[in-house]
């Protein structure tokens, strides 16, 4: 499958030469950047705050929007406090730089995002999440009480699997457990409204920290860390936070101004995920969940066939360039119901050919 190099905004439709395709890839889960009302409010806020804000958050001249955004996001996520930074990657690195030195041992889920991986550690790709979970439970029984740092994703976006961490409570009965979850592909979709999975995983016996990108479902060039007051205060004292430029204040203000639009898109993508799951659940080669807008298909020749039919889906080798391609269909809030039905029809036709 050839790469497409475009010179346009990517949305519901993309053009390559004289050809036009329905686009079912990417990470714009809510489709916010295709909503005219949202775009107009963002443009107004860019005029208000400018294109960039390069001042450190600890400068004596400060913008109140950062604190207002953190307070609102933390409150709605169910966390005590929050730290907003310029990217999800920076959020993850900031979190593990604070947490990792305080742990005795660190256990890493096989699909953990690199942003929350300490530089000298790698996950065991030979295990799946359930095998890793069972390994953690077994290891926790055989070692004396200690400080354990667990790292993982809320969801595996490449395999469309939502992860359960309720079992971590069993480990916390014996050990002092810190759980760092990457919510990059959960914000906007999973958990509490558009605010991610923090409240779903919260337990008073576990030191829970959630970090991730706000640039996917929520369409903001920023990242966030959610946790206790003590943890967030500690992270905000690190040079990686005090010395870095923050995220775009215009985008953060737009989030504060457009809560109703986000809620509408959140409900739309939940409905669309359920509808597409129902439409394709009889196809044995397609895997997914009614709660998540990503669906994996096994057929290696389908990306090219779908492209010839007018559909672009996600297809690339993983975890290495020599690996087999992972092929996915990504539903977005910028799609219409007719788009979903059209794709479903072609998938059924392919499955019968």
SVG drawing of the C-alpha trace seen along z (x, -y; Angstrom):
<svg xmlns="http://www.w3.org/2000/svg" viewBox="-27 -40 46 57">
<polyline fill="none" stroke="black" stroke-width="0.4" points="0.0,0.0 1.5,-3.3 1.8,-6.3 -0.3,-9.3 1.4,-12.7 -1.2,-15.4 -1.2,-19.3 -4.5,-19.8 -6.4,-19.5 -7.3,-15.8 -10.9,-15.3 -13.9,-13.2 -12.7,-13.4 -9.2,-13.5 -8.1,-14.1 -5.2,-12.6 -4.9,-14.0 -8.3,-13.7 -9.4,-11.0 -11.5,-11.6 -11.6,-9.1 -13.6,-8.7 -11.0,-8.8 -11.2,-6.2 -7.8,-6.6 -6.0,-8.9 -6.8,-9.9 -9.3,-12.7 -11.9,-10.7 -14.3,-13.5 -13.7,-15.3 -13.5,-18.7 -11.4,-20.4 -14.1,-19.9 -16.8,-21.8 -17.2,-25.4 -18.5,-26.8 -15.5,-25.3 -13.1,-26.6 -14.5,-30.1 -14.2,-30.2 -10.6,-28.9 -9.7,-31.6 -11.1,-34.3 -9.0,-32.9 -5.9,-32.9 -6.5,-36.6 -6.9,-37.0 -3.8,-35.0 -1.6,-34.9 -0.1,-32.0 2.2,-30.9 3.0,-31.5 6.7,-30.8 6.9,-31.9 7.6,-29.3 4.8,-28.6 6.9,-29.9 7.6,-33.2 6.4,-36.3 4.1,-37.1 1.4,-34.4 -1.8,-33.6 -4.7,-32.5 -6.1,-30.2 -3.6,-27.5 -4.7,-27.3 -8.4,-27.5 -8.0,-24.7 -6.1,-22.5 -8.7,-23.1 -11.7,-22.3 -10.1,-19.2 -9.0,-17.7 -12.4,-18.3 -14.2,-16.7 -11.8,-13.8 -12.1,-13.1 -8.5,-13.9 -7.1,-16.2 -4.9,-18.1 -3.6,-18.5 -0.6,-19.7 -1.0,-20.8 2.1,-20.8 2.8,-21.2 2.4,-17.6 1.3,-14.1 4.9,-12.9 6.2,-15.6 3.4,-14.7 4.5,-11.1 8.2,-11.8 7.5,-14.3 5.4,-11.7 7.9,-8.8 10.8,-11.1 9.1,-11.9 7.8,-8.5 10.4,-6.0 13.2,-7.0 10.8,-6.5 10.0,-2.9 11.8,0.4 10.7,2.2 8.8,1.3 6.5,3.6 5.5,2.6 2.5,3.7 3.5,5.0 1.6,2.2 2.8,-0.7 3.2,-4.0 6.9,-5.0 6.1,-8.4 5.7,-6.8 8.7,-4.4 11.8,-5.1 14.7,-5.3 16.5,-2.1 13.4,0.1 11.4,2.0 8.2,4.1 8.1,7.7 6.4,7.8 6.1,11.6 3.4,11.2 -0.2,10.0 -1.9,7.8 -3.6,10.7 -0.4,12.7 1.4,9.7 -1.4,9.2 -1.0,12.8 2.7,12.4 2.4,9.3 0.0,11.0 2.3,14.0 5.4,11.9 3.7,9.8 2.9,12.9 6.5,14.1 8.4,10.9 8.5,9.0 6.5,5.8 8.0,3.0 7.2,-0.1 6.0,1.1 5.5,-1.2 3.1,0.2 3.0,-1.3 0.3,-0.8 -2.2,-2.2 -5.9,-2.7 -6.5,-1.2 -4.4,0.5 -5.4,-1.6 -3.6,0.8 -5.6,3.8 -8.7,2.0 -8.6,3.5 -9.7,1.6 -7.7,2.6 -9.0,3.4 -6.8,2.5 -9.1,3.6 -6.7,6.5 -4.0,3.9 -6.0,3.6 -4.9,7.2 -1.3,6.2 -1.9,3.1 -3.0,5.2 0.6,6.2 2.7,3.5 2.8,-0.2 1.6,-0.6 1.8,-3.5 -0.1,-3.1 0.8,-5.3 -1.7,-5.0 -1.4,-6.7 -4.9,-8.0 -3.9,-9.5 -6.4,-7.4 -9.0,-7.5 -9.5,-11.3 -12.7,-12.3 -14.1,-8.7 -13.6,-6.5 -14.2,-7.0 -15.9,-10.1 -17.4,-12.2 -14.4,-13.6 -12.1,-13.6 -10.6,-10.1 -10.4,-7.1 -9.0,-8.5 -12.2,-8.1 -12.7,-4.6 -9.3,-3.5 -9.1,-5.5 -8.7,-3.6 -7.6,-5.1 -5.0,-2.3 -3.3,-3.0 -1.3,-6.1 -2.9,-6.7 -1.5,-9.0 -2.9,-9.4 -1.1,-11.2 -1.6,-11.6 -2.0,-13.7 -4.9,-16.0 -4.1,-16.3 -6.1,-13.2 -9.7,-13.1 -9.7,-16.6 -7.9,-18.3 -5.5,-20.4 -1.7,-20.6 -1.1,-19.9 -0.7,-17.1 -1.9,-16.6 -1.0,-14.8 -3.7,-14.0 -3.0,-12.8 -2.9,-13.7 -1.9,-17.2 1.4,-15.9 2.3,-14.1 1.3,-17.0 3.1,-19.5 6.3,-17.4 6.1,-17.1 5.6,-20.9 8.8,-21.4 10.9,-19.4 13.0,-21.3 11.2,-19.5 8.1,-21.4 9.5,-24.7 11.8,-25.1 9.4,-24.1 7.0,-26.3 3.3,-25.3 0.6,-24.3 -1.3,-26.8 -3.5,-29.0 -5.8,-29.7 -6.7,-26.0 -7.1,-25.6 -9.4,-28.6 -11.4,-27.1 -11.9,-23.9 -13.3,-26.0 -15.6,-27.8 -17.0,-24.9 -18.0,-22.3 -21.4,-21.7 -19.8,-21.0 -17.4,-18.5 -20.3,-16.8 -22.3,-16.5 -19.3,-15.0 -18.6,-12.6 -22.2,-11.2 -22.0,-11.0 -18.8,-8.9 -20.2,-6.6 -23.3,-6.1 -21.3,-5.6 -19.0,-3.1 -22.0,-1.0 -23.6,-1.2 -20.5,-0.2 -19.9,2.7 -23.5,3.9 -23.1,3.6 -19.8,5.6 -20.0,8.1 -21.0,10.9 -17.7,10.5 -15.2,12.8 -12.2,10.9 -13.1,7.7 -12.5,7.1 -13.5,4.2 -15.6,2.9 -18.9,1.0 -17.2,-1.4 -14.2,-2.4 -14.1,-3.8 -11.3,-1.6 -11.8,1.7 -9.0,4.1 -9.3,6.3 -7.1,9.2 -7.2,9.3 -3.9,8.1 -5.2,7.4 -8.2,5.3 -6.4,1.9 -5.7,1.9 -9.2,3.2 -10.9,0.6 -8.8,-2.1 -10.0,-1.1 -13.5,-1.3 -12.9,-4.9 -11.9,-4.3 -8.7,-5.1 -8.1,-3.0 -5.1,-2.8 -2.4,-0.3 1.2,-0.1 3.7,2.5 4.1,2.8 6.1,3.0 9.0,3.0 9.2,2.0 9.5,5.7 6.4,6.7 3.1,7.6 0.8,4.6 -1.8,3.8 -5.0,2.7 -7.6,0.6 -10.8,-1.3 -11.0,-4.5 -14.5,-6.1 -14.6,-9.9 -17.1,-12.4 -16.7,-14.1 -18.2,-11.0 -21.9,-10.7 -24.1,-7.7 -24.2,-7.2 -20.4,-7.0 -20.5,-4.2 -23.2,-2.3 -21.3,-2.7 -18.1,-1.3 -20.0,1.6 -21.6,2.5 -18.2,2.8 -16.8,4.8 -19.6,7.3 -19.0,7.5 -15.3,8.1 -16.0,10.8 -18.1,12.7 -15.7,12.5"/>
</svg>
